[in-house]
Amino acid sequence: MLKSIILFIEKIFEWHLYFLGYFVFLLLYLQIVVVPTFLMGLLGSISYLHFDHFTASSLIVGCLLLGLLIGLYWAERTRRGLGIITFHAYLLSTPEIDGHGTHLRSETKKTT
């Protein structure tokens, strides 16, 4: 009886970790999608300065949809190619501090 309770509690923790992992993956995926959508929305919002309300609203919606399509394409291409987690790790890495590429710098010093 005690063993089955412990196994049940362990399963609850496993489900919790799976949920958190998928949630983090989803947030990172959405982050890649939202960036082009936001930038295209900003670009479309400039149209309020030059066009009437209806035309400007249509342009903003069009730019947002185009940004969404670009973001979805970019996120899917990243997911299939490099991987979402690896992509974000690459963006957040500091190769100068971590020492990556020091062998390349030492080779260029030898040749010069």
N, C-alpha and C positions, 0 to 999 in steps of 0.2 A: 504494500500500500504506500509506504513512504517512498519507495523507489519510483512508483508511477507518478507521484506528486512532483518529485524532483525532475523527472523527465518532462512532465507537462510544463513546469516552470522554465526549463531549458528551452523547450520549443517556443514558448512565448518570447524569450530573449532572442532566439534565432529569427523569428518573424519580425521582431522589432528592428533587428539589424538589417534584414533584407529590405524592409520598408524604408529605413533611413538611406540605404545605399541607392535604391531606385529614386528616392526623393532628391538626393543630391545630384544624381545623374540627370534627372528631369530639370532641375534648376540650372545646371550648367548648359544643358541643351537649349533651354529657353533664353539663357543669356546670349548665346550666339545668335538666336533668331531675333531678339529684341533690338540688338545694336543697329543693324541696317534699317530696321523698321523705324526706329527713333530718328536716325540720321536723315532718312528720306522724308519723314514727317517734318523735320526742321526745314529741309529744303523746300518742301511744299508749302510751308507756312509763309515763306517769303512772297508767295503769290497774293497774299492779302494786301500787299502794298501796291500791286500793279493791276489787279482785276477786281471786278465786282464780286459781291458776296457769293452768288451761286457758282460762278466760274471758279473762284478761289477754293470754295468748299469741294467742288468736284476734283480740282487738281490735288488738294490735300489727300482726299480719299484715294485717288489714283496713285499718288506717291506712296501712301501707306501700304497699299496692296502690293505695289512693286517692291517696296522694302521688305514686306513679309515674304514674298516669293524668293527674293534674293537671300534673305535670312534662312529660310527653310532649305534652299539649295546648298548654302554654305554649311549649315549644320549637318545635313545629311552627308555631304562630301567629306566633312571632317570626321564624322562618326564612322564612315566606311573606310576612310583612309588611315588617318593617324589615331583616331579614337578621341572621344570627348575629354576624358580624364587626362590623357597624355597631352592633348592640345592645351588645356588650361594649365597643366604643370609646366609646359614649355613657356607659356606666357608669363607665369609667375616666377620662373627660375632666374637666378642671377649667375650666369656662367663665369663672370669675372671673379666673383667671390668663391664659387665652388671649384675653380681651377680647371674648368673645361677649356680645351683649346690651348693649354700651355705648351703642349708638344708642338703645335703649329707655330706658335710664336717663337719657340726656340729654334725651329728649323729655318724660319725666315731670317733670324739673326745670323745663322751660320752662313747662309747664302749671300748676305750683303756684306 
